[in-house]
Amino acid sequence: MTFERTDAAVPPASDLLEAMIVELMPLYGRIDVPEAPSAGPEDFAPPGGSFLVGYENGAAICCGGIKRLLDGACEIKRMYVVPEARGRGVAKALLVALEDEARALGYAIARLDTGPHQPHAERMYRDAGYADVGNFNANPFASYWGEKRL
């Protein structure tokens, strides 16, 4: 698998993001609403942000972004793996790639969140070394907030 920086506003990144939002609708409703923390292409743009798409055999199979927070930490957002690539460690590889990208951007701390209907994501984050932290982003869809020193 290879990862490439890309503009989150154009395919295949935008297609992966829309697929993630549509998949989560039965669980949470639309997550890209004004009362949720921003996670648009502008948040993932340089110099403080980045967006990665993961490819396997030329096919885009995962994505995720890094967003600058006001306190100088970053937030990992919009992690998504296409259904046919799940169960093979792709999400873990994506998380590592996003952490590496955050380090390359100069971040020392990464934060993230996930919702109550995604216990598998919370387990993966805890296993990756994320420690419980307070609700840093007022995300109405989240039930777990984690932080990791990079």
C-alpha positions in Angstrom: 0.0 0.0 0.0 1.2 3.5 -0.8 -0.1 6.8 0.5 -0.3 10.1 -1.5 -1.0 13.6 -0.3 -3.9 15.0 -2.2 -6.6 17.7 -2.3 -9.6 16.5 -0.3 -11.9 18.4 -2.6 -11.2 16.3 -5.7 -11.6 12.6 -6.6 -10.7 10.1 -5.4 -10.4 11.9 -2.0 -13.8 13.6 -2.3 -15.4 10.3 -3.4 -14.0 8.4 -0.4 -15.1 11.2 1.9 -18.7 11.1 0.6 -18.7 7.3 0.9 -17.7 7.6 4.5 -20.4 10.2 5.2 -23.1 8.1 3.5 -22.0 5.0 5.4 -22.3 6.8 8.7 -25.7 8.3 8.1 -27.7 5.3 9.5 -25.6 5.6 12.7 -25.4 9.3 13.3 -27.2 11.2 10.5 -25.1 13.5 8.4 -21.9 14.3 10.2 -20.9 17.2 8.0 -23.3 19.7 9.6 -22.5 23.1 11.0 -22.8 21.9 14.7 -20.0 19.4 14.1 -16.3 20.3 14.1 -15.2 21.4 10.7 -13.6 18.8 8.5 -13.7 20.2 5.0 -11.0 20.3 2.4 -9.8 23.7 3.6 -9.1 22.2 7.0 -6.8 19.6 5.4 -4.9 22.1 3.2 -1.3 23.1 3.7 0.5 24.5 5.6 -1.2 23.2 8.8 -3.2 20.3 7.3 -2.8 17.4 4.9 -5.0 14.7 3.4 -3.8 11.2 2.5 -5.3 8.6 0.1 -4.0 5.1 0.4 -3.7 3.0 -2.8 -3.4 -0.7 -3.3 -2.8 -2.0 -6.8 -3.8 1.4 -8.2 -7.1 1.5 -6.4 -7.9 4.1 -3.8 -8.9 2.1 -0.7 -8.6 4.5 2.3 -8.2 8.1 3.3 -7.7 10.4 6.3 -6.8 14.0 7.1 -4.8 16.1 9.5 -6.2 19.4 10.8 -4.5 22.1 12.8 -6.1 22.8 16.2 -5.9 26.2 17.8 -3.6 25.0 20.6 -0.9 23.8 18.2 -1.9 20.1 18.3 -3.4 18.4 15.3 -6.6 16.4 14.9 -6.8 13.3 12.8 -10.2 13.3 11.0 -12.2 11.5 8.4 -10.4 8.2 8.5 -12.2 5.8 6.1 -11.4 2.4 4.6 -13.6 1.0 1.8 -15.6 -2.1 2.9 -13.8 -4.5 0.6 -10.4 -3.6 2.2 -11.4 -4.0 5.8 -10.1 -6.6 8.2 -6.6 -6.6 6.7 -4.9 -3.9 8.8 -5.5 -1.1 6.4 -6.9 1.2 9.1 -3.9 0.7 11.3 -1.5 1.4 8.4 -3.5 4.5 7.6 -3.3 5.7 11.2 0.5 5.2 11.2 0.8 7.1 7.9 -1.3 10.0 9.3 0.8 10.1 12.5 4.0 10.2 10.3 2.5 13.0 8.2 1.6 14.9 11.4 5.2 14.6 12.6 6.4 15.8 9.2 4.2 18.9 9.6 5.8 19.6 13.0 3.1 18.4 15.3 4.0 16.9 18.7 0.5 15.9 19.7 -2.3 14.3 17.8 -5.9 14.1 18.9 -8.9 12.2 17.5 -12.4 11.1 18.3 -15.0 8.5 17.4 -18.6 7.8 18.1 -20.4 5.3 20.2 -21.4 3.1 17.2 -17.7 2.5 16.3 -16.2 0.6 19.2 -13.7 -1.1 16.8 -12.3 2.4 16.0 -12.0 3.2 19.7 -10.2 -0.1 20.4 -7.8 0.6 17.5 -7.0 4.1 18.8 -6.4 2.8 22.4 -4.2 0.0 21.1 -2.2 2.6 19.1 -1.4 4.5 22.3 -4.1 7.1 22.4 -5.0 8.1 26.0 -8.4 9.4 27.1 -8.6 13.2 26.9 -11.5 15.6 27.5 -13.9 16.7 24.8 -11.5 19.0 23.0 -13.7 19.6 19.9 -17.3 19.6 21.1 -18.2 16.9 18.5 -21.9 16.0 19.2 -21.4 12.6 17.5 -18.4 11.5 19.5 -18.2 9.5 22.7 -14.4 8.9 22.8 -11.7 11.5 22.6 -8.0 10.5 22.5 -4.6 12.1 22.5 -1.1 10.8 21.7 2.3 12.4 21.9 4.0 11.9 18.6 
